[in-house]
Amino acid sequence: MKFSAHNKQAGIATPLLIGGVVVVGIIVFLIASGTLKLSGSVSKNSDQSQENVQTPQPTAVPKVQVVLNPEPFTDAKLGLSISYPEGWKVNSAVDNVTIYKPSDTTGSGKADALITVFSAPIGEFKDTKLATIADLHKVQLKKLFSDVIIVKEGETEIGGQSAYEMEFTGVMGGENMHGEYIVLTSPTKLYAVLGGANAGMWNDLKDTLNASIQTFKKQ
């Protein structure tokens, strides 16, 4: 996804419950319940000294073509549709849908990666710039993840639709995660999309996550 440079003032503090709280809250619940136990975790502490660690030679890895289900997930109440990779599972609720990749290493009840899409009435954010909405969500990300680093951010397009995206890393429940957080709006709804994976698996899964996210359509 191509980012454009964007300079802006700091976000406006607000006590309101916004989409970002709910989306990240879903991640908290999944980790706490054990559903989201990402495999391939990268330990923050290592007993090996740097002197004894050999740097592996780079190996050319063929790019795997992402195969999406022919029938996208569609929900008129959520006001969205999104295609997802074959073999991934779908859990939908009143105001969100979570699509996840069952873990190849820790069992189908766990996940290696996920995409959560939250939908809510646009309300007072109807005339708010996407960058400002993203600032509000960024505050919540930093409250619910520890050691958050915003890798890059800016205006982008998702499936030809204007959006604002933040790529970030952070720690939650002992899991080192790498993800992208995207906000979009329609005349009636506010959408937040979070795609994430274990930090150690990000490079292998980011193209798959992006292929799915790029199919997101507002309805």
C-alpha positions in Angstrom: 0.0 0.0 0.0 1.4 3.3 -1.0 1.5 6.1 1.6 1.6 9.8 0.8 3.4 12.3 3.1 1.1 14.0 5.5 1.8 16.6 8.1 -0.8 17.3 10.8 -1.3 18.6 14.3 -1.6 16.3 17.3 -4.9 14.6 17.7 -7.7 16.0 19.8 -8.3 14.2 23.1 -11.8 12.9 23.6 -13.6 10.8 26.2 -15.9 9.2 23.7 -15.8 5.5 22.9 -14.5 5.4 19.4 -14.0 2.5 16.9 -10.4 2.0 17.8 -11.3 1.1 21.4 -13.6 -1.6 20.2 -11.4 -3.1 17.5 -8.3 -3.3 19.8 -10.6 -4.5 22.6 -11.5 -7.5 20.4 -7.8 -8.3 20.1 -7.5 -8.1 23.9 -10.3 -10.5 24.3 -9.0 -13.0 21.8 -5.6 -13.0 23.4 -7.0 -13.3 26.9 -9.3 -16.2 25.9 -6.5 -18.0 24.2 -8.1 -17.9 20.8 -5.4 -15.6 19.4 -2.2 -17.3 20.5 0.1 -16.3 17.6 2.8 -18.8 16.7 6.4 -17.9 16.0 6.7 -15.4 18.8 9.9 -13.4 18.9 11.3 -13.4 22.4 12.2 -10.0 23.8 15.1 -11.5 25.7 17.8 -13.8 24.3 20.5 -15.8 26.1 22.7 -15.8 23.0 25.4 -13.2 22.8 25.6 -11.2 19.6 29.1 -12.6 19.0 27.8 -16.2 18.8 24.9 -15.4 16.4 25.6 -16.1 12.8 23.9 -13.9 10.3 22.1 -16.1 7.7 22.7 -15.4 4.1 19.6 -13.9 2.3 17.7 -16.5 0.4 15.4 -15.7 -2.5 11.9 -16.8 -1.5 9.4 -17.2 -4.3 6.3 -15.0 -3.8 3.2 -17.1 -3.1 0.1 -16.1 -5.0 -2.8 -15.3 -2.7 -5.9 -17.3 -3.4 -9.1 -15.7 -2.1 -12.4 -17.3 -1.6 -14.7 -16.8 -4.6 -17.5 -15.6 -2.3 -16.6 -12.6 -0.1 -18.0 -12.1 3.4 -20.9 -9.6 3.0 -23.0 -8.1 5.7 -25.6 -5.5 4.9 -26.0 -4.4 8.6 -22.2 -3.8 8.9 -22.3 -2.2 5.5 -19.3 -3.9 4.1 -17.9 -6.8 2.1 -14.4 -8.3 2.1 -12.8 -11.3 0.5 -10.5 -13.5 2.5 -7.9 -16.2 1.8 -9.0 -19.8 1.3 -8.7 -21.7 4.6 -9.2 -18.7 6.8 -12.1 -18.7 9.3 -14.8 -16.0 9.9 -16.3 -14.9 13.2 -19.0 -12.2 12.8 -20.8 -10.2 15.5 -23.2 -7.3 15.6 -20.7 -4.5 15.0 -17.6 -6.4 13.7 -16.2 -9.3 11.8 -12.9 -11.1 12.5 -11.3 -13.2 9.8 -8.3 -15.3 11.0 -5.7 -17.8 9.7 -5.8 -21.0 11.8 -2.4 -21.7 13.1 -0.3 -24.3 11.3 1.8 -24.9 14.4 -0.4 -24.5 17.5 -3.8 -25.9 16.2 -6.8 -24.6 14.4 -8.2 -23.1 17.6 -5.3 -20.6 17.5 -4.4 -17.9 15.0 -1.3 -16.9 13.1 -2.9 -13.7 11.7 -6.2 -11.9 11.6 -8.2 -9.1 10.1 -10.8 -7.4 12.2 -13.3 -4.9 10.7 -15.4 -2.7 12.9 -18.4 -0.7 11.7 -20.4 2.0 13.6 -22.7 4.9 12.7 -20.6 7.9 11.6 -22.3 10.2 14.1 -20.4 13.4 15.0 -17.4 12.2 12.9 -19.3 12.9 9.6 -17.3 15.9 8.7 -14.1 14.9 10.5 -10.9 14.4 8.4 -9.6 10.8 8.3 -6.2 11.9 9.7 -8.0 13.3 12.8 -10.0 10.1 13.3 -6.7 8.1 12.9 -5.1 10.3 15.6 -7.9 9.4 18.0 -7.5 5.7 17.3 -3.7 6.0 17.6 -4.2 7.1 21.2 -6.1 4.0 22.0 -3.5 1.8 20.3 -0.9 3.2 22.5 -3.0 2.6 25.6 -3.8 -1.1 24.8 -0.5 -2.1 23.3 2.8 -1.6 25.0 6.0 -0.4 23.2 4.0 0.9 20.3 6.0 2.2 17.3 4.3 3.8 14.4 6.4 2.5 11.5 4.7 4.7 8.9 1.4 6.4 8.3 -0.4 8.5 5.7 -3.3 8.8 3.3 -3.8 5.8 1.1 -6.4 3.9 -0.9 -8.2 0.7 -0.1 -9.9 -0.8 -3.1 -10.0 2.6 -4.7 -11.5 4.2 -1.6 -9.9 7.0 0.4 -8.4 5.8 3.7 -5.8 6.6 6.3 -3.4 3.9 7.3 -1.0 3.4 10.2 1.6 0.5 10.2 2.7 -0.3 13.7 4.4 -2.7 16.0 3.6 -3.4 19.6 3.3 -5.9 22.4 0.1 -7.4 23.9 -0.3 -10.3 26.2 3.3 -11.2 25.7 2.9 -11.3 21.9 5.0 -9.2 19.7 2.7 -8.0 16.9 3.1 -6.2 13.7 0.0 -4.7 12.1 -1.7 -2.1 10.0 -4.7 0.0 11.2 -6.9 1.7 8.6 -9.8 4.1 9.0 -12.4 4.8 6.3 -15.8 6.5 6.3 -19.0 6.6 4.3 -21.8 9.1 4.6 -23.4 6.9 7.3 -20.6 4.7 8.8 -17.2 4.8 10.3 -15.0 1.8 9.6 -11.8 0.6 11.3 -9.7 -2.2 9.8 -7.0 -3.9 11.8 -4.8 -6.5 10.1 -2.1 -8.1 12.2 0.3 -11.0 12.7 3.0 -12.2 15.0 6.0 -10.0 14.4 8.1 -13.0 13.4 5.6 -14.0 10.7 4.8 -10.5 9.4 7.0 -10.7 6.3 5.4 -14.0 5.3 1.9 -12.9 5.9 1.7 -9.2 5.1 1.0 -9.7 1.4 -1.8 -12.1 2.2 -3.3 -9.6 4.7 -3.0 -6.7 2.2 -4.6 -8.8 -0.6 -7.6 -9.3 1.5 -7.8 -5.8 2.9 -7.7 -4.4 -0.6 -10.9 -6.1 -1.4 -12.8 -4.2 1.4 -15.9 -2.4 0.0 -18.3 -0.1 1.8 -21.9 -0.8 1.1 
